[in-house]
Amino acid sequence: MKRFNKLKAIWILILTSIFGSVHAQNSISLEKALAITIKENIDIKIKTTELDQVKNYEKVGVLGVLPIIKVNGAASGNTGSSSIEFATEDFPEINDADSESKSIIGNVEISYSLFGGLASVYTYQKLKKQSDLKSTELLMKIEQVLLNTAKQYYDIAYLQEENKILYELLEVSKERYSRVKIQNEFGNASKLDLLAAEIDLNKDSVTVMNSDYQLKAAKERLNQTLNRDLSTDYAVESYVEINKNLNYNELLELTNQNNSNILFHQYLIEITRKDKKINNTSIFPSVSVSAQYGYNQNESNTSIILDQSNTGLTGFVNLSWDIFDAMARKRIAQNTQIEIESNELKLESIKKEIQKEFNVTYQQYENNIKLIEIETRNNEASERFFQRAKNQFFQGQLSRSDFRLAQVDLSISKNRLNQSLFMAKIAELNLYRLSGKIINETVK
């Protein structure tokens, strides 16, 4: 299937992002983070191993449709005493006579199943579906890892931008405190003004400390996901490119066709149907043929024939037909049909859940796209308002509370804009995951 060619693209992502791209030592791109995660994630390694294991069974020889060739050999010897009484009086009795015997057998045997009710054909088809099932399971895990890593990455990007904003806020508070302190020394500002400036400076210092802690913790979480030293420090790229033209109907159609969870349950149904066909073939007889070419030799000093040997070809035709199996076949067929119906109900339930998740995610995407436009305009207005408030405050034309309000409002405005940007991007990536496009959209 074309869908499973995505696995090749994943390894291209790993090679090009890790070895082909040059980044600053203290900076990491989203593409590189995704590549490292795919390479190091334990769950992905486990799913890849399971897929390799299933593919090993997709061999014709495993199904018994190829002839089997055996080489057999045996030798035996016996010494002891024998007593023999013959059925006629033509031969005298032998009592407690010393006896020796030996035999040598060697042959080449070939056997082949001519007909087994098409069980081998359906079994091969079932194994192919199991391979598709494991491939889909691996893709589901990769898609989850990609989305979770992107979320952690953009959490850091948001906290990183918030940290910059808070440091800017702190610098303004430091400047305000310095100016008010000088003004107080010259009698142009009261002790109350200086105390208010100091309180705001301390508040901003504490806020920055908390922001530093949250940013460090977020980086440690991503380091853990990337299987790196938790203390590794780095910066992420804050620029976010958002596709603002995602079409609801197109993505929904892709989701119904390509969603990994839907495909997974469809393969489960197909595998169960193959089990039903395999069970149905047991009503047919099985026919096999075999042939041996070999050498046999038997020697005995107490037998009528002292030495016998022969070399030749022996052929067999074997027929086996279960006439009565105590109704086992019927019970298996009934249980298999129940399992098919159960899996079909599960598939319908999964489709409804995915439809609901898709609608919620698309609504989040649309809302945040609209918020970006609103918050961009609001941020520009807040920036202009703050600059005017700053000038008026330092000229003594604005109260400290109004200046502080303008200062905090600008910080909040910038944070809301960044939050809308990163939430819109996460919603976009989640829509790609639901529609089976996240690998193509992140492997550039």
C-alpha positions as CSV (number, residue, x, y, z in Angstrom):
1,M,0.0,0.0,0.0
2,K,1.1,3.6,-0.7
3,R,0.2,4.5,2.9
4,F,3.0,2.3,4.2
5,N,5.6,4.1,2.1
6,K,5.4,6.7,4.8
7,L,7.7,4.5,6.9
8,K,10.5,5.2,4.4
9,A,9.9,8.9,4.7
10,I,10.3,8.6,8.4
11,W,13.9,7.2,8.1
12,I,14.7,10.0,5.6
13,L,13.5,12.4,8.2
14,I,15.9,10.9,10.7
15,L,18.9,10.9,8.4
16,T,18.4,14.4,6.9
17,S,17.4,16.1,10.2
18,I,20.1,14.6,12.4
19,F,23.1,14.3,10.0
20,G,22.2,16.6,7.1
21,S,21.2,19.8,8.9
22,V,23.4,22.2,10.7
23,H,22.1,23.9,13.8
24,A,23.6,25.9,16.6
25,Q,24.7,23.8,19.5
26,N,22.2,25.4,21.8
27,S,19.3,25.4,19.4
28,I,17.0,22.7,18.2
29,S,14.4,22.8,15.4
30,L,11.1,21.0,15.5
31,E,12.2,18.7,12.6
32,K,15.3,17.6,14.5
33,A,13.3,17.0,17.7
34,L,10.8,14.9,15.8
35,A,13.6,12.9,14.1
36,I,15.4,12.2,17.4
37,T,12.1,11.1,19.1
38,I,11.3,8.7,16.3
39,K,14.8,7.2,16.5
40,E,14.9,6.9,20.3
41,N,11.3,6.2,21.3
42,I,11.1,2.8,22.9
43,D,7.5,2.1,22.0
44,I,8.2,2.7,18.3
45,K,11.2,0.3,18.5
46,I,8.9,-2.3,20.0
47,K,6.2,-1.9,17.3
48,T,8.9,-2.0,14.6
49,T,10.2,-5.3,16.0
50,E,6.7,-6.8,16.1
51,L,6.2,-5.7,12.5
52,D,9.4,-7.5,11.5
53,Q,8.3,-10.6,13.3
54,V,4.9,-10.7,11.5
55,K,6.6,-10.1,8.1
56,N,8.8,-13.2,8.7
57,Y,5.6,-15.3,8.5
58,E,4.7,-13.9,5.1
59,K,6.7,-16.6,3.4
60,V,5.2,-19.3,1.1
61,G,7.3,-22.0,2.8
62,V,5.7,-21.3,6.2
63,L,2.3,-22.0,4.8
64,G,3.1,-25.6,3.6
65,V,2.5,-24.9,-0.1
66,L,6.1,-25.9,-1.1
67,P,7.2,-29.6,-1.2
68,I,9.1,-30.9,1.9
69,I,12.3,-33.0,1.4
70,K,13.8,-35.1,4.1
71,V,16.8,-37.4,4.3
72,N,16.2,-40.3,6.7
73,G,18.8,-42.8,8.0
74,A,18.9,-45.4,10.8
75,A,21.0,-48.3,11.8
76,S,20.4,-50.9,14.6
77,G,22.0,-54.0,15.9
78,N,21.0,-56.8,18.4
79,T,22.8,-59.6,20.1
80,G,21.3,-62.2,22.5
81,S,19.6,-65.6,22.6
82,S,16.5,-66.7,20.7
83,S,14.0,-69.5,20.8
84,I,11.9,-70.1,17.8
85,E,9.1,-72.5,17.1
86,F,8.0,-72.7,13.4
87,A,4.4,-73.2,12.2
88,T,5.4,-76.3,10.3
89,E,7.6,-79.3,11.0
90,D,9.8,-78.6,8.0
91,F,12.1,-76.6,10.3
92,P,13.4,-77.8,13.6
93,E,12.9,-75.7,16.8
94,I,15.6,-73.4,18.0
95,N,16.1,-73.1,21.7
96,D,18.4,-70.6,23.4
97,A,20.5,-70.1,20.4
98,D,23.0,-67.2,20.1
99,S,21.5,-64.6,17.8
100,E,22.7,-61.6,16.0
101,S,20.8,-59.1,13.8
102,K,21.3,-55.7,12.3
103,S,19.5,-53.4,9.9
104,I,20.5,-50.3,7.9
105,I,17.9,-47.9,6.4
106,G,18.6,-44.8,4.3
107,N,16.3,-42.9,2.0
108,V,15.3,-39.5,0.6
109,E,11.7,-38.6,1.1
110,I,9.7,-35.9,-0.7
111,S,6.1,-34.9,0.2
112,Y,3.7,-32.4,-1.2
113,S,0.1,-31.3,-0.2
114,L,-2.0,-31.4,-3.4
115,F,-5.2,-30.0,-1.9
116,G,-6.1,-28.7,1.6
117,G,-9.3,-26.9,1.0
118,L,-7.6,-23.6,0.1
119,A,-6.6,-23.2,3.7
120,S,-3.1,-22.2,2.8
121,V,-4.3,-19.5,0.4
122,Y,-6.6,-17.9,3.0
123,T,-3.8,-18.2,5.7
124,Y,-1.4,-16.4,3.4
125,Q,-4.0,-13.6,2.9
126,K,-4.6,-13.5,6.6
127,L,-0.8,-13.0,7.2
128,K,-0.7,-10.2,4.7
129,K,-3.6,-8.5,6.6
130,Q,-1.8,-9.0,9.9
131,S,1.3,-7.4,8.4
132,D,-0.9,-4.4,7.3
133,L,-2.4,-4.4,10.8
134,K,1.0,-4.2,12.5
135,S,2.1,-1.5,10.0
136,T,-0.9,0.6,10.9
137,E,-0.2,0.0,14.6
138,L,3.3,1.3,14.1
139,L,2.0,4.3,12.2
140,M,-0.5,5.1,15.0
141,K,2.4,5.0,17.5
142,I,4.5,7.3,15.3
143,E,1.7,9.7,14.8
144,Q,1.1,9.9,18.5
145,V,4.8,10.4,19.2
146,L,5.0,13.2,16.5
147,L,2.1,15.1,18.0
148,N,3.2,14.7,21.6
149,T,6.7,15.9,20.7
150,A,5.3,18.8,18.8
151,K,3.1,19.7,21.8
152,Q,6.1,19.6,24.2
153,Y,8.2,21.6,21.7
154,Y,5.6,24.4,21.3
155,D,5.0,24.4,25.1
156,I,8.7,25.4,25.4
157,A,8.3,27.9,22.5
158,Y,5.4,29.5,24.3
159,L,7.2,29.6,27.7
160,Q,10.3,30.9,26.0
161,E,8.4,33.8,24.5
162,E,6.5,34.4,27.8
163,N,9.9,34.5,29.5
164,K,11.2,37.1,27.1
165,I,8.1,39.2,27.7
166,L,8.4,38.9,31.5
167,Y,12.1,40.0,31.3
168,E,11.1,43.0,29.3
169,L,8.5,43.8,31.9
170,L,11.1,43.4,34.6
171,E,13.5,45.8,32.7
172,V,10.7,48.4,32.6
173,S,10.1,48.0,36.3
174,K,13.9,48.3,37.0
175,E,14.0,51.5,34.9
176,R,10.9,52.8,36.7
177,Y,12.4,52.1,40.1
178,S,15.7,53.8,39.2
179,R,14.0,56.9,38.0
180,V,11.6,57.1,40.9
181,K,14.5,56.6,43.3
182,I,16.4,59.5,41.7
183,Q,13.2,61.6,41.7
184,N,12.8,60.8,45.4
185,E,16.3,61.9,46.2
186,F,15.6,65.3,44.6
187,G,12.2,65.5,46.2
188,N,10.2,65.0,43.1
189,A,8.7,61.7,44.2
190,S,7.3,60.6,47.5
191,K,8.4,57.6,49.6
192,L,5.1,56.0,48.7
193,D,5.9,56.2,44.9
194,L,9.3,54.6,45.6
195,L,7.8,51.9,47.7
196,A,5.2,51.2,45.0
197,A,7.9,50.9,42.4
198,E,9.9,48.6,44.6
199,I,6.8,46.3,45.2
200,D,6.1,46.1,41.4
201,L,9.8,45.3,40.8
202,N,9.8,42.5,43.4
203,K,6.6,41.1,41.9
204,D,8.1,41.0,38.4
205,S,11.3,39.4,39.8
206,V,9.3,36.6,41.4
207,T,7.3,36.2,38.2
208,V,10.5,35.9,36.2
209,M,11.9,33.3,38.6
210,N,8.7,31.2,38.3
211,S,8.9,31.5,34.5
212,D,12.5,30.4,34.5
213,Y,11.5,27.3,36.5
214,Q,8.6,26.4,34.3
215,L,10.7,26.8,31.2
216,K,13.5,24.6,32.6
217,A,10.9,21.9,33.6
218,A,9.4,22.0,30.1
219,K,12.9,21.5,28.6
220,E,13.5,18.6,30.9
221,R,10.3,16.9,29.7
222,L,11.3,17.3,26.1
223,N,14.8,16.0,26.9
224,Q,13.2,13.0,28.5
225,T,11.2,12.4,25.4
226,L,14.3,12.7,23.2
227,N,16.1,10.4,25.6
228,R,18.8,13.0,26.3
229,D,20.5,14.2,29.4
230,L,17.8,16.1,31.3
231,S,20.2,18.9,32.1
232,T,20.9,19.7,28.4
233,D,20.0,23.4,27.8
234,Y,18.9,24.7,24.4
235,A,16.5,27.1,22.7
236,V,13.7,26.3,20.4
237,E,12.6,28.1,17.3
238,S,9.7,30.4,18.2
239,Y,8.6,31.2,14.6
240,V,5.3,29.4,13.8
241,E,4.1,28.9,10.3
242,I,0.3,28.1,10.3
243,N,-1.7,26.9,7.3
244,K,-4.8,29.1,7.6
245,N,-6.6,27.6,4.7
246,L,-7.5,24.0,5.9
247,N,-10.7,22.9,4.3
248,Y,-13.2,21.1,6.6
249,N,-14.7,18.8,4.0
250,E,-11.4,17.8,2.4
251,L,-9.9,16.9,5.8
252,L,-13.0,15.1,6.9
253,E,-13.0,12.9,3.8
254,L,-9.3,12.1,4.3
255,T,-10.0,11.3,7.9
256,N,-12.7,8.8,6.9
257,Q,-10.3,7.2,4.4
258,N,-6.9,7.4,6.0
259,N,-7.3,7.6,9.8
260,S,-5.0,5.0,11.3
261,N,-7.4,4.0,14.0
262,I,-10.2,3.4,11.5
263,L,-7.9,1.4,9.2
264,F,-6.7,-0.7,12.2
265,H,-10.2,-1.8,13.0
266,Q,-11.0,-2.5,9.4
267,Y,-8.0,-4.8,9.2
268,L,-9.2,-6.6,12.4
269,I,-12.5,-7.3,10.6
270,E,-10.8,-8.5,7.5
271,I,-8.5,-10.8,9.5
272,T,-11.5,-12.3,11.3
273,R,-13.2,-12.9,8.0
274,K,-10.2,-14.8,6.8
275,D,-10.4,-16.9,10.0
276,K,-13.9,-17.8,9.0
277,K,-12.9,-18.8,5.5
278,I,-10.0,-20.9,6.9
279,N,-12.4,-22.7,9.3
280,N,-14.9,-23.3,6.4
281,T,-12.1,-25.1,4.4
282,S,-12.0,-27.9,7.0
283,I,-15.1,-29.5,5.4
284,F,-13.0,-30.5,2.4
285,P,-10.7,-33.5,2.3
286,S,-6.9,-33.0,2.2
287,V,-4.8,-34.9,-0.4
288,S,-1.1,-35.3,-0.3
289,V,1.5,-37.3,-2.1
290,S,4.9,-38.5,-1.0
291,A,7.7,-40.7,-2.4
292,Q,10.8,-42.3,-1.0
293,Y,14.0,-43.6,-2.7
294,G,16.3,-45.5,-0.4
295,Y,18.3,-48.5,0.6
296,N,17.2,-51.1,3.2
297,Q,19.3,-54.0,4.6
298,N,18.4,-56.6,7.2
299,E,20.7,-59.4,8.5
300,S,19.8,-62.1,11.1
301,N,21.4,-65.5,11.9
302,T,18.2,-66.9,13.3
303,S,15.9,-66.0,10.4
304,I,15.0,-68.0,7.4
305,I,16.4,-65.1,5.4
306,L,19.9,-64.5,6.6
307,D,20.5,-61.3,4.5
308,Q,18.1,-59.1,2.6
309,S,18.7,-55.8,1.0
310,N,16.8,-53.7,-1.5
311,T,17.1,-50.3,-3.3
312,G,14.1,-48.7,-4.9
313,L,11.4,-46.1,-5.1
314,T,8.2,-46.1,-3.0
315,G,5.2,-43.8,-3.6
316,F,2.2,-42.9,-1.4
317,V,-1.1,-41.1,-1.9
318,N,-2.7,-39.9,1.3
319,L,-6.3,-38.9,1.7
320,S,-7.7,-37.4,5.0
321,W,-11.3,-36.3,5.5
322,D,-13.0,-35.4,8.8
323,I,-16.5,-36.8,8.6
324,F,-17.5,-35.9,12.1
325,D,-15.7,-33.5,14.5
326,A,-18.2,-33.4,17.4
327,M,-19.7,-30.0,16.1
328,A,-16.4,-28.2,16.8
329,R,-16.3,-26.7,13.3
330,K,-19.9,-25.3,13.8
331,R,-19.0,-23.7,17.1
332,I,-15.9,-22.1,15.8
333,A,-17.9,-20.7,12.8
334,Q,-20.5,-19.2,15.2
335,N,-17.9,-17.6,17.4
336,T,-16.0,-16.2,14.4
337,Q,-19.3,-14.6,13.1
338,I,-20.0,-13.1,16.5
339,E,-16.4,-11.7,16.6
340,I,-16.9,-10.2,13.1
341,E,-20.2,-8.5,14.2
342,S,-18.5,-7.2,17.4
343,N,-15.6,-5.7,15.5
344,E,-18.0,-4.1,13.0
345,L,-19.9,-2.4,16.0
346,K,-16.5,-1.3,17.4
347,L,-15.6,0.2,14.0
348,E,-18.8,2.2,13.9
349,S,-18.2,3.5,17.5
350,I,-14.6,4.4,16.6
351,K,-15.8,6.3,13.5
352,K,-18.2,8.4,15.6
353,E,-15.5,9.1,18.2
354,I,-13.1,10.3,15.5
355,Q,-15.8,12.4,13.9
356,K,-16.5,14.1,17.3
357,E,-12.8,14.6,17.9
358,F,-12.3,16.0,14.4
359,N,-15.1,18.5,14.8
360,V,-13.8,19.7,18.2
361,T,-10.3,20.0,16.8
362,Y,-11.4,21.9,13.7
363,Q,-13.4,24.3,15.9
364,Q,-10.3,24.9,18.0
365,Y,-8.3,25.5,14.9
366,E,-10.9,28.0,13.4
367,N,-11.3,29.8,16.7
368,N,-7.6,30.3,17.2
369,I,-7.1,31.5,13.6
370,K,-9.7,34.2,14.3
371,L,-8.1,35.0,17.7
372,I,-4.7,35.5,16.0
373,E,-6.1,38.3,13.9
374,I,-7.9,39.9,16.9
375,E,-4.9,39.5,19.2
376,T,-2.5,40.9,16.6
377,R,-4.5,44.1,16.4
378,N,-4.9,44.2,20.1
379,N,-1.2,43.7,20.7
380,E,-0.4,46.6,18.3
381,A,-2.9,48.8,20.2
382,S,-1.5,47.7,23.5
383,E,2.1,48.5,22.3
384,R,1.1,52.0,21.2
385,F,-0.8,52.6,24.5
386,F,2.1,51.5,26.6
387,Q,4.6,53.7,24.8
388,R,2.3,56.7,25.4
389,A,1.7,55.7,29.0
390,K,5.4,55.4,29.6
391,N,6.2,58.8,28.2
392,Q,3.4,60.4,30.2
393,F,4.4,58.6,33.4
394,F,8.0,59.7,33.3
395,Q,6.8,63.2,32.6
396,G,4.6,63.1,35.7
397,Q,1.4,63.2,33.8
398,L,0.2,59.6,34.6
399,S,-0.4,57.9,37.9
400,R,1.7,54.9,38.9
401,S,-1.4,52.6,38.9
402,D,-2.4,53.6,35.4
403,F,1.2,53.1,34.2
404,R,1.3,49.7,35.9
405,L,-2.0,48.8,34.2
406,A,-0.6,49.7,30.8
407,Q,2.6,47.7,31.5
408,V,0.7,44.5,32.6
409,D,-1.9,44.9,29.8
410,L,0.9,44.8,27.2
411,S,2.4,41.7,28.8
412,I,-1.0,39.9,28.8
413,S,-1.7,41.0,25.2
414,K,1.6,39.5,24.0
415,N,1.0,36.3,25.9
416,R,-2.5,35.9,24.5
417,L,-1.2,36.3,20.9
418,N,1.5,33.7,21.5
419,Q,-1.0,31.3,23.0
420,S,-3.3,31.7,20.0
421,L,-0.4,31.0,17.6
422,F,0.8,27.9,19.3
423,M,-2.7,26.5,20.0
424,A,-3.6,27.0,16.4
425,K,-0.5,25.1,15.3
426,I,-1.2,22.2,17.6
427,A,-4.8,22.0,16.4
428,E,-3.5,22.0,12.8
429,L,-1.1,19.2,13.6
430,N,-3.8,17.3,15.3
431,L,-6.0,17.6,12.2
432,Y,-3.1,16.2,10.2
433,R,-2.9,13.3,12.6
434,L,-6.6,12.5,12.4
435,S,-6.5,12.7,8.6
436,G,-3.3,10.6,8.3
437,K,-1.2,13.5,7.0
438,I,1.0,14.4,9.9
439,I,4.0,12.3,8.7
440,N,3.9,13.9,5.2
441,E,3.4,17.4,6.7
442,T,6.3,17.1,9.2
443,V,8.7,15.2,6.9
444,K,9.8,18.1,4.6
